[in-house]
């Protein structure tokens, strides 16, 4: 059964893409902790990040670094935190989260909701940075 992320990769579910190449996709989290919260995934459906082949694992982190640099330019007053939890969706993914404090990346915090136009503004901020 395809994960929700595979459906996003296949454009069956819309997303706000931040970056993409042949093997990876980065898009805004649908239920972010903070503005700019981005998910980075391999297009290959793999449940656990450490189940990726070594070269695929390295490639994913390299792609995540490129995306993090975009986030740093879009949110220069913040640090870009990294989290790999692996419980929410059975598809390997990296959270990139612009933070001002440790509390900003508490996954028990209430998730934010943005309108379509707000998501587009966030997407454009990142893409144009």
N, CA, C and O atoms as a GROMACS GRO file, in nm:
protein
  516
    1UNK      N    1   0.084  -0.118   0.000
    1UNK     CA    2   0.000   0.000   0.000
    1UNK      C    3   0.089   0.124   0.000
    1UNK      O    4   0.184   0.134   0.078
    2UNK      N    5   0.058   0.218  -0.086
    2UNK     CA    6   0.137   0.340  -0.098
    2UNK      C    7   0.116   0.431   0.024
    2UNK      O    8   0.005   0.443   0.076
    3UNK      N    9   0.225   0.493   0.067
    3UNK     CA   10   0.215   0.589   0.175
    3UNK      C   11   0.159   0.720   0.120
    3UNK      O   12   0.153   0.739  -0.001
    4UNK      N   13   0.118   0.807   0.208
    4UNK     CA   14   0.068   0.938   0.167
    4UNK      C   15   0.179   1.014   0.092
    4UNK      O   16   0.149   1.092   0.002
    5UNK      N   17   0.304   0.991   0.129
    5UNK     CA   18   0.414   1.059   0.061
    5UNK      C   19   0.430   1.008  -0.082
    5UNK      O   20   0.462   1.086  -0.172
    6UNK      N   21   0.408   0.880  -0.104
    6UNK     CA   22   0.413   0.827  -0.240
    6UNK      C   23   0.302   0.889  -0.324
    6UNK      O   24   0.322   0.919  -0.442
    7UNK      N   25   0.187   0.910  -0.264
    7UNK     CA   26   0.077   0.975  -0.335
    7UNK      C   27   0.112   1.120  -0.369
    7UNK      O   28   0.071   1.171  -0.473
    8UNK      N   29   0.187   1.186  -0.281
    8UNK     CA   30   0.234   1.322  -0.309
    8UNK      C   31   0.334   1.319  -0.424
    8UNK      O   32   0.325   1.401  -0.516
    9UNK      N   33   0.427   1.225  -0.422
    9UNK     CA   34   0.526   1.211  -0.529
    9UNK      C   35   0.456   1.190  -0.663
    9UNK      O   36   0.497   1.246  -0.764
   10UNK      N   37   0.351   1.110  -0.663
   10UNK     CA   38   0.278   1.077  -0.786
   10UNK      C   39   0.173   1.182  -0.822
   10UNK      O   40   0.094   1.162  -0.915
   11UNK      N   41   0.172   1.293  -0.747
   11UNK     CA   42   0.077   1.404  -0.770
   11UNK      C   43  -0.069   1.363  -0.756
   11UNK      O   44  -0.158   1.424  -0.816
   12UNK      N   45  -0.093   1.260  -0.676
   12UNK     CA   46  -0.231   1.220  -0.645
   12UNK      C   47  -0.286   1.307  -0.534
   12UNK      O   48  -0.407   1.321  -0.519
   13UNK      N   49  -0.197   1.364  -0.454
   13UNK     CA   50  -0.231   1.455  -0.345
   13UNK      C   51  -0.149   1.582  -0.368
   13UNK      O   52  -0.029   1.573  -0.391
   14UNK      N   53  -0.212   1.699  -0.362
   14UNK     CA   54  -0.136   1.823  -0.385
   14UNK      C   55  -0.040   1.852  -0.270
   14UNK      O   56  -0.063   1.811  -0.156
   15UNK      N   57   0.066   1.924  -0.302
   15UNK     CA   58   0.162   1.967  -0.201
   15UNK      C   59   0.223   2.098  -0.244
   15UNK      O   60   0.207   2.142  -0.358
   16UNK      N   61   0.295   2.160  -0.152
   16UNK     CA   62   0.366   2.284  -0.180
   16UNK      C   63   0.514   2.249  -0.188
   16UNK      O   64   0.584   2.245  -0.087
   17UNK      N   65   0.560   2.224  -0.311
   17UNK     CA   66   0.696   2.177  -0.333
   17UNK      C   67   0.797   2.289  -0.312
   17UNK      O   68   0.775   2.403  -0.351
   18UNK      N   69   0.906   2.251  -0.250
   18UNK     CA   70   1.017   2.342  -0.225
   18UNK      C   71   1.136   2.307  -0.315
   18UNK      O   72   1.205   2.397  -0.363
   19UNK      N   73   1.159   2.180  -0.338
   19UNK     CA   74   1.269   2.134  -0.423
   19UNK      C   75   1.240   1.992  -0.468
   19UNK      O   76   1.168   1.917  -0.402
   20UNK      N   77   1.297   1.956  -0.583
   20UNK     CA   78   1.277   1.821  -0.635
   20UNK      C   79   1.390   1.788  -0.730
   20UNK      O   80   1.439   1.873  -0.804
   21UNK      N   81   1.431   1.663  -0.728
   21UNK     CA   82   1.520   1.608  -0.830
   21UNK      C   83   1.469   1.469  -0.863
   21UNK      O   84   1.359   1.432  -0.822
   22UNK      N   85   1.546   1.392  -0.936
   22UNK     CA   86   1.499   1.260  -0.979
   22UNK      C   87   1.473   1.164  -0.864
   22UNK      O   88   1.391   1.073  -0.877
   23UNK      N   89   1.542   1.184  -0.752
   23UNK     CA   90   1.535   1.087  -0.642
   23UNK      C   91   1.472   1.140  -0.514
   23UNK      O   92   1.445   1.061  -0.423
   24UNK      N   93   1.449   1.272  -0.504
   24UNK     CA   94   1.406   1.333  -0.378
   24UNK      C   95   1.300   1.439  -0.400
   24UNK      O   96   1.284   1.494  -0.510
   25UNK      N   97   1.228   1.467  -0.294
   25UNK     CA   98   1.127   1.573  -0.297
   25UNK      C   99   1.125   1.642  -0.161
   25UNK      O  100   1.135   1.576  -0.057
   26UNK      N  101   1.113   1.774  -0.162
   26UNK     CA  102   1.095   1.852  -0.040
   26UNK      C  103   0.968   1.934  -0.056
   26UNK      O  104   0.946   1.997  -0.159
   27UNK      N  105   0.884   1.931   0.048
   27UNK     CA  106   0.757   2.003   0.042
   27UNK      C  107   0.720   2.049   0.183
   27UNK      O  108   0.766   1.994   0.283
   28UNK      N  109   0.635   2.152   0.188
   28UNK     CA  110   0.591   2.204   0.318
   28UNK      C  111   0.505   2.101   0.390
   28UNK      O  112   0.421   2.034   0.329
   29UNK      N  113   0.529   2.090   0.520
   29UNK     CA  114   0.450   1.999   0.603
   29UNK      C  115   0.305   2.048   0.605
   29UNK      O  116   0.280   2.167   0.623
   30UNK      N  117   0.210   1.957   0.588
   30UNK     CA  118   0.068   1.993   0.587
   30UNK      C  119   0.018   2.034   0.725
   30UNK      O  120  -0.082   2.105   0.736
   31UNK      N  121   0.087   1.991   0.831
   31UNK     CA  122   0.051   2.027   0.968
   31UNK      C  123   0.179   2.068   1.040
   31UNK      O  124   0.229   1.996   1.126
   32UNK      N  125   0.230   2.187   1.005
   32UNK     CA  126   0.362   2.227   1.054
   32UNK      C  127   0.364   2.268   1.200
   32UNK      O  128   0.264   2.310   1.257
   33UNK      N  129   0.483   2.256   1.257
   33UNK     CA  130   0.506   2.308   1.392
   33UNK      C  131   0.526   2.459   1.387
   33UNK      O  132   0.481   2.532   1.476
   34UNK      N  133   0.593   2.506   1.282
   34UNK     CA  134   0.620   2.649   1.262
   34UNK      C  135   0.613   2.678   1.111
   34UNK      O  136   0.614   2.586   1.029
   35UNK      N  137   0.607   2.805   1.078
   35UNK     CA  138   0.610   2.844   0.938
   35UNK      C  139   0.742   2.798   0.876
   35UNK      O  140   0.849   2.815   0.935
   36UNK      N  141   0.735   2.739   0.758
   36UNK     CA  142   0.854   2.692   0.688
   36UNK      C  143   0.891   2.548   0.715
   36UNK      O  144   0.983   2.496   0.653
   37UNK      N  145   0.821   2.481   0.806
   37UNK     CA  146   0.847   2.340   0.839
   37UNK      C  147   0.835   2.259   0.709
   37UNK      O  148   0.730   2.255   0.646
   38UNK      N  149   0.945   2.196   0.672
   38UNK     CA  150   0.956   2.127   0.544
   38UNK      C  151   0.994   1.981   0.565
   38UNK      O  152   1.071   1.948   0.654
   39UNK      N  153   0.938   1.895   0.482
   39UNK     CA  154   0.972   1.753   0.483
   39UNK      C  155   1.055   1.721   0.361
   39UNK      O  156   1.027   1.769   0.251
   40UNK      N  157   1.158   1.641   0.380
   40UNK     CA  158   1.247   1.597   0.273
   40UNK      C  159   1.238   1.445   0.267
   40UNK      O  160   1.259   1.377   0.367
   41UNK      N  161   1.205   1.394   0.150
   41UNK     CA  162   1.183   1.249   0.136
   41UNK      C  163   1.257   1.193   0.015
   41UNK      O  164   1.282   1.263  -0.082
   42UNK      N  165   1.291   1.064   0.023
   42UNK     CA  166   1.335   0.996  -0.098
   42UNK      C  167   1.211   0.957  -0.178
   42UNK      O  168   1.106   0.927  -0.120
   43UNK      N  169   1.222   0.957  -0.308
   43UNK     CA  170   1.108   0.914  -0.389
   43UNK      C  171   1.087   0.764  -0.381
   43UNK      O  172   0.976   0.714  -0.402
   44UNK      N  173   1.193   0.692  -0.351
   44UNK     CA  174   1.183   0.548  -0.330
   44UNK      C  175   1.111   0.525  -0.198
   44UNK      O  176   1.153   0.575  -0.094
   45UNK      N  177   1.003   0.450  -0.201
   45UNK     CA  178   0.927   0.425  -0.078
   45UNK      C  179   1.004   0.327   0.010
   45UNK      O  180   1.015   0.208  -0.021
   46UNK      N  181   1.055   0.380   0.119
   46UNK     CA  182   1.129   0.302   0.219
   46UNK      C  183   1.076   0.346   0.355
   46UNK      O  184   1.073   0.465   0.384
   47UNK      N  185   1.037   0.253   0.437
   47UNK     CA  186   0.975   0.285   0.565
   47UNK      C  187   1.070   0.357   0.660
   47UNK      O  188   1.036   0.463   0.712
   48UNK      N  189   1.186   0.302   0.684
   48UNK     CA  190   1.276   0.351   0.788
   48UNK      C  191   1.401   0.409   0.724
   48UNK      O  192   1.461   0.346   0.637
   49UNK      N  193   1.440   0.527   0.764
   49UNK     CA  194   1.551   0.597   0.699
   49UNK      C  195   1.680   0.515   0.696
   49UNK      O  196   1.757   0.524   0.601
   50UNK      N  197   1.704   0.435   0.799
   50UNK     CA  198   1.826   0.356   0.803
   50UNK      C  199   1.817   0.228   0.720
   50UNK      O  200   1.913   0.152   0.713
   51UNK      N  201   1.702   0.205   0.656
   51UNK     CA  202   1.689   0.095   0.561
   51UNK      C  203   1.731   0.136   0.420
   51UNK      O  204   1.741   0.051   0.331
   52UNK      N  205   1.754   0.265   0.398
   52UNK     CA  206   1.803   0.310   0.269
   52UNK      C  207   1.944   0.256   0.246
   52UNK      O  208   2.022   0.244   0.340
   53UNK      N  209   1.975   0.224   0.124
   53UNK     CA  210   2.112   0.184   0.090
   53UNK      C  211   2.205   0.301   0.124
   53UNK      O  212   2.162   0.416   0.121
   54UNK      N  213   2.328   0.272   0.155
   54UNK     CA  214   2.423   0.373   0.201
   54UNK      C  215   2.430   0.494   0.108
   54UNK      O  216   2.425   0.608   0.155
   55UNK      N  217   2.443   0.472  -0.021
   55UNK     CA  218   2.454   0.584  -0.116
   55UNK      C  219   2.323   0.663  -0.122
   55UNK      O  220   2.327   0.785  -0.136
   56UNK      N  221   2.210   0.595  -0.113
   56UNK     CA  222   2.081   0.664  -0.113
   56UNK      C  223   2.064   0.748   0.014
   56UNK      O  224   2.009   0.858   0.010
   57UNK      N  225   2.112   0.695   0.125
   57UNK     CA  226   2.107   0.766   0.252
   57UNK      C  227   2.190   0.894   0.244
   57UNK      O  228   2.144   1.001   0.283
   58UNK      N  229   2.312   0.882   0.194
   58UNK     CA  230   2.399   0.999   0.177
   58UNK      C  231   2.337   1.101   0.083
   58UNK      O  232   2.341   1.221   0.109
   59UNK      N  233   2.279   1.054  -0.024
   59UNK     CA  234   2.218   1.142  -0.124
   59UNK      C  235   2.099   1.218  -0.064
   59UNK      O  236   2.081   1.336  -0.092
   60UNK      N  237   2.019   1.149   0.017
   60UNK     CA  238   1.906   1.214   0.082
   60UNK      C  239   1.953   1.327   0.172
   60UNK      O  240   1.896   1.436   0.171
   61UNK      N  241   2.058   1.303   0.251
   61UNK     CA  242   2.109   1.406   0.342
   61UNK      C  243   2.173   1.521   0.265
   61UNK      O  244   2.164   1.636   0.308
   62UNK      N  245   2.235   1.492   0.154
   62UNK     CA  246   2.291   1.599   0.070
   62UNK      C  247   2.179   1.687   0.014
   62UNK      O  248   2.190   1.810   0.013
   63UNK      N  249   2.072   1.624  -0.032
   63UNK     CA  250   1.956   1.698  -0.081
   63UNK      C  251   1.895   1.780   0.032
   63UNK      O  252   1.857   1.896   0.011
   64UNK      N  253   1.884   1.722   0.151
   64UNK     CA  254   1.830   1.794   0.267
   64UNK      C  255   1.916   1.916   0.300
   64UNK      O  256   1.862   2.020   0.338
   65UNK      N  257   2.046   1.904   0.286
   65UNK     CA  258   2.135   2.018   0.312
   65UNK      C  259   2.105   2.131   0.214
   65UNK      O  260   2.103   2.248   0.254
   66UNK      N  261   2.083   2.099   0.088
   66UNK     CA  262   2.049   2.200  -0.012
   66UNK      C  263   1.919   2.271   0.026
   66UNK      O  264   1.909   2.393   0.015
   67UNK      N  265   1.821   2.195   0.069
   67UNK     CA  266   1.692   2.252   0.109
   67UNK      C  267   1.710   2.337   0.235
   67UNK      O  268   1.652   2.446   0.245
   68UNK      N  269   1.789   2.290   0.330
   68UNK     CA  270   1.813   2.366   0.454
   68UNK      C  271   1.876   2.501   0.422
   68UNK      O  272   1.844   2.600   0.487
   69UNK      N  273   1.964   2.506   0.323
   69UNK     CA  274   2.026   2.633   0.283
   69UNK      C  275   1.920   2.730   0.229
   69UNK      O  276   1.928   2.850   0.254
   70UNK      N  277   1.822   2.679   0.157
   70UNK     CA  278   1.710   2.762   0.110
   70UNK      C  279   1.633   2.818   0.230
   70UNK      O  280   1.598   2.936   0.233
   71UNK      N  281   1.607   2.732   0.327
   71UNK     CA  282   1.534   2.775   0.447
   71UNK      C  283   1.614   2.878   0.525
   71UNK      O  284   1.557   2.973   0.578
   72UNK      N  285   1.746   2.861   0.533
   72UNK     CA  286   1.831   2.959   0.603
   72UNK      C  287   1.820   3.096   0.538
   72UNK      O  288   1.818   3.198   0.607
   73UNK      N  289   1.814   3.101   0.405
   73UNK     CA  290   1.801   3.229   0.335
   73UNK      C  291   1.662   3.289   0.357
   73UNK      O  292   1.649   3.411   0.370
   74UNK      N  293   1.560   3.205   0.361
   74UNK     CA  294   1.423   3.253   0.380
   74UNK      C  295   1.398   3.299   0.523
   74UNK      O  296   1.319   3.391   0.547
   75UNK      N  297   1.465   3.235   0.620
   75UNK     CA  298   1.445   3.264   0.763
   75UNK      C  299   1.581   3.290   0.827
   75UNK      O  300   1.626   3.211   0.910
   76UNK      N  301   1.647   3.401   0.791
   76UNK     CA  302   1.784   3.424   0.839
   76UNK      C  303   1.796   3.444   0.990
   76UNK      O  304   1.905   3.427   1.044
   77UNK      N  305   1.689   3.477   1.057
   77UNK     CA  306   1.692   3.498   1.201
   77UNK      C  307   1.674   3.367   1.280
   77UNK      O  308   1.672   3.368   1.403
   78UNK      N  309   1.660   3.257   1.209
   78UNK     CA  310   1.633   3.129   1.275
   78UNK      C  311   1.741   3.026   1.244
   78UNK      O  312   1.815   3.039   1.147
   79UNK      N  313   1.748   2.924   1.328
   79UNK     CA  314   1.829   2.806   1.300
   79UNK      C  315   1.739   2.706   1.230
   79UNK      O  316   1.617   2.707   1.248
   80UNK      N  317   1.798   2.621   1.149
   80UNK     CA  318   1.720   2.515   1.085
   80UNK      C  319   1.749   2.386   1.160
   80UNK      O  320   1.858   2.329   1.150
   81UNK      N  321   1.649   2.341   1.234
   81UNK     CA  322   1.661   2.218   1.312
   81UNK      C  323   1.629   2.098   1.223
   81UNK      O  324   1.559   2.110   1.122
   82UNK      N  325   1.681   1.984   1.264
   82UNK     CA  326   1.661   1.860   1.189
   82UNK      C  327   1.605   1.755   1.284
   82UNK      O  328   1.652   1.740   1.398
   83UNK      N  329   1.505   1.682   1.236
   83UNK     CA  330   1.451   1.571   1.315
   83UNK      C  331   1.416   1.457   1.222
   83UNK      O  332   1.363   1.478   1.112
   84UNK      N  333   1.445   1.337   1.267
   84UNK     CA  334   1.401   1.215   1.200
   84UNK      C  335   1.331   1.134   1.306
   84UNK      O  336   1.394   1.084   1.400
   85UNK      N  337   1.200   1.121   1.292
   85UNK     CA  338   1.122   1.052   1.394
   85UNK      C  339   1.080   0.914   1.344
   85UNK      O  340   1.104   0.813   1.410
   86UNK      N  341   1.017   0.911   1.230
   86UNK     CA  342   0.983   0.784   1.167
   86UNK      C  343   0.861   0.714   1.218
   86UNK      O  344   0.843   0.595   1.191
   87UNK      N  345   0.775   0.783   1.291
   87UNK     CA  346   0.655   0.718   1.343
   87UNK      C  347   0.527   0.760   1.270
   87UNK      O  348   0.432   0.682   1.262
   88UNK      N  349   0.526   0.881   1.216
   88UNK     CA  350   0.401   0.936   1.163
   88UNK      C  351   0.358   0.873   1.031
   88UNK      O  352   0.241   0.841   1.012
   89UNK      N  353   0.453   0.856   0.939
   89UNK     CA  354   0.424   0.805   0.805
   89UNK      C  355   0.527   0.696   0.775
   89UNK      O  356   0.646   0.717   0.799
   90UNK      N  357   0.485   0.582   0.724
   90UNK     CA  358   0.580   0.474   0.694
   90UNK      C  359   0.656   0.498   0.564
   90UNK      O  360   0.653   0.417   0.472
   91UNK      N  361   0.725   0.611   0.560
   91UNK     CA  362   0.806   0.650   0.444
   91UNK      C  363   0.916   0.739   0.502
   91UNK      O  364   0.887   0.840   0.565
   92UNK      N  365   1.041   0.703   0.480
   92UNK     CA  366   1.153   0.778   0.536
   92UNK      C  367   1.138   0.927   0.507
   92UNK      O  368   1.105   0.965   0.395
   93UNK      N  369   1.162   1.010   0.608
   93UNK     CA  370   1.155   1.155   0.588
   93UNK      C  371   1.234   1.229   0.694
   93UNK      O  372   1.251   1.182   0.806
   94UNK      N  373   1.280   1.345   0.653
   94UNK     CA  374   1.356   1.435   0.739
   94UNK      C  375   1.274   1.562   0.757
   94UNK      O  376   1.226   1.620   0.660
   95UNK      N  377   1.258   1.604   0.882
   95UNK     CA  378   1.194   1.732   0.913
   95UNK      C  379   1.301   1.839   0.917
   95UNK      O  380   1.401   1.824   0.986
   96UNK      N  381   1.281   1.949   0.843
   96UNK     CA  382   1.364   2.068   0.854
   96UNK      C  383   1.274   2.177   0.911
   96UNK      O  384   1.173   2.213   0.851
   97UNK      N  385   1.312   2.229   1.028
   97UNK     CA  386   1.222   2.317   1.102
   97UNK      C  387   1.295   2.446   1.140
   97UNK      O  388   1.389   2.441   1.220
   98UNK      N  389   1.252   2.560   1.086
   98UNK     CA  390   1.310   2.688   1.130
   98UNK      C  391   1.271   2.714   1.276
   98UNK      O  392   1.152   2.718   1.309
   99UNK      N  393   1.372   2.732   1.363
   99UNK     CA  394   1.342   2.749   1.505
   99UNK      C  395   1.415   2.870   1.563
   99UNK      O  396   1.520   2.911   1.515
  100UNK      N  397   1.355   2.925   1.669
  100UNK     CA  398   1.418   3.028   1.750
  100UNK      C  399   1.454   2.973   1.887
  100UNK      O  400   1.541   3.026   1.956
  101UNK      N  401   1.385   2.865   1.926
  101UNK     CA  402   1.412   2.801   2.055
  101UNK      C  403   1.382   2.652   2.044
  101UNK      O  404   1.317   2.608   1.949
  102UNK      N  405   1.429   2.576   2.141
  102UNK     CA  406   1.406   2.432   2.141
  102UNK      C  407   1.256   2.399   2.142
  102UNK      O  408   1.213   2.299   2.085
  103UNK      N  409   1.179   2.483   2.207
  103UNK     CA  410   1.035   2.460   2.215
  103UNK      C  411   0.965   2.463   2.080
  103UNK      O  412   0.856   2.408   2.066
  104UNK      N  413   1.027   2.528   1.982
  104UNK     CA  414   0.966   2.536   1.849
  104UNK      C  415   0.957   2.401   1.780
  104UNK      O  416   0.876   2.382   1.689
  105UNK      N  417   1.040   2.306   1.823
  105UNK     CA  418   1.035   2.175   1.756
  105UNK      C  419   0.981   2.065   1.847
  105UNK      O  420   1.016   1.948   1.831
  106UNK      N  421   0.898   2.102   1.939
  106UNK     CA  422   0.832   2.006   2.025
  106UNK      C  423   0.713   1.947   1.948
  106UNK      O  424   0.616   2.017   1.920
  107UNK      N  425   0.720   1.820   1.916
  107UNK     CA  426   0.617   1.757   1.835
  107UNK      C  427   0.485   1.737   1.912
  107UNK      O  428   0.387   1.690   1.855
  108UNK      N  429   0.484   1.773   2.039
  108UNK     CA  430   0.359   1.772   2.115
  108UNK      C  431   0.285   1.904   2.104
  108UNK      O  432   0.170   1.915   2.145
  109UNK      N  433   0.351   2.006   2.048
  109UNK     CA  434   0.286   2.136   2.030
  109UNK      C  435   0.170   2.122   1.932
  109UNK      O  436   0.168   2.034   1.846
  110UNK      N  437   0.073   2.211   1.947
  110UNK     CA  438  -0.038   2.215   1.853
  110UNK      C  439   0.015   2.250   1.715
  110UNK      O  440   0.096   2.342   1.700
  111UNK      N  441  -0.031   2.179   1.615
  111UNK     CA  442   0.013   2.203   1.478
  111UNK      C  443  -0.059   2.325   1.420
  111UNK      O  444  -0.175   2.352   1.454
  112UNK      N  445   0.010   2.396   1.335
  112UNK     CA  446  -0.046   2.515   1.272
  112UNK      C  447  -0.131   2.476   1.151
  112UNK      O  448  -0.114   2.368   1.093
  113UNK      N  449  -0.221   2.564   1.116
  113UNK     CA  450  -0.303   2.546   0.996
  113UNK      C  451  -0.292   2.675   0.915
  113UNK      O  452  -0.307   2.784   0.970
  114UNK      N  453  -0.264   2.662   0.787
  114UNK     CA  454  -0.255   2.778   0.699
  114UNK      C  455  -0.355   2.763   0.586
  114UNK      O  456  -0.390   2.652   0.547
  115UNK      N  457  -0.401   2.876   0.535
  115UNK     CA  458  -0.487   2.875   0.416
  115UNK      C  459  -0.400   2.845   0.294
  115UNK      O  460  -0.277   2.851   0.301
  116UNK      N  461  -0.464   2.814   0.184
  116UNK     CA  462  -0.392   2.789   0.060
  116UNK      C  463  -0.306   2.909   0.023
  116UNK      O  464  -0.190   2.892  -0.016
  117UNK      N  465  -0.360   3.029   0.035
  117UNK     CA  466  -0.282   3.148  -0.001
  117UNK      C  467  -0.164   3.168   0.095
  117UNK      O  468  -0.058   3.214   0.052
  118UNK      N  469  -0.180   3.135   0.222
  118UNK     CA  470  -0.069   3.145   0.316
  118UNK      C  471   0.040   3.044   0.284
  118UNK      O  472   0.159   3.076   0.289
  119UNK      N  473   0.000   2.921   0.249
  119UNK     CA  474   0.099   2.820   0.208
  119UNK      C  475   0.173   2.868   0.083
  119UNK      O  476   0.295   2.850   0.074
  120UNK      N  477   0.102   2.927  -0.011
  120UNK     CA  478   0.166   2.976  -0.133
  120UNK      C  479   0.266   3.087  -0.101
  120UNK      O  480   0.373   3.094  -0.162
  121UNK      N  481   0.231   3.175  -0.007
  121UNK     CA  482   0.323   3.282   0.034
  121UNK      C  483   0.450   3.224   0.097
  121UNK      O  484   0.560   3.269   0.068
  122UNK      N  485   0.433   3.124   0.182
  122UNK     CA  486   0.549   3.058   0.246
  122UNK      C  487   0.634   2.990   0.139
  122UNK      O  488   0.756   3.004   0.138
  123UNK      N  489   0.569   2.918   0.050
  123UNK     CA  490   0.640   2.850  -0.058
  123UNK      C  491   0.719   2.951  -0.141
  123UNK      O  492   0.837   2.930  -0.170
  124UNK      N  493   0.655   3.062  -0.179
  124UNK     CA  494   0.723   3.164  -0.260
  124UNK      C  495   0.838   3.228  -0.185
  124UNK      O  496   0.942   3.256  -0.244
  125UNK      N  497   0.822   3.251  -0.056
  125UNK     CA  498   0.931   3.306   0.025
  125UNK      C  499   1.053   3.217   0.016
  125UNK      O  500   1.164   3.265  -0.006
  126UNK      N  501   1.032   3.088   0.034
  126UNK     CA  502   1.145   2.992   0.032
  126UNK      C  503   1.203   2.979  -0.109
  126UNK      O  504   1.325   2.981  -0.126
  127UNK      N  505   1.116   2.966  -0.209
  127UNK     CA  506   1.164   2.947  -0.346
  127UNK      C  507   1.240   3.069  -0.399
  127UNK      O  508   1.331   3.055  -0.480
  128UNK      N  509   1.203   3.186  -0.352
  128UNK     CA  510   1.266   3.309  -0.401
  128UNK      C  511   1.379   3.359  -0.313
  128UNK      O  512   1.430   3.469  -0.332
  129UNK      N  513   1.418   3.278  -0.215
  129UNK     CA  514   1.528   3.319  -0.125
  129UNK      C  515   1.660   3.264  -0.174
  129UNK      O  516   1.763   3.287  -0.111
   0.00000   0.00000   0.00000
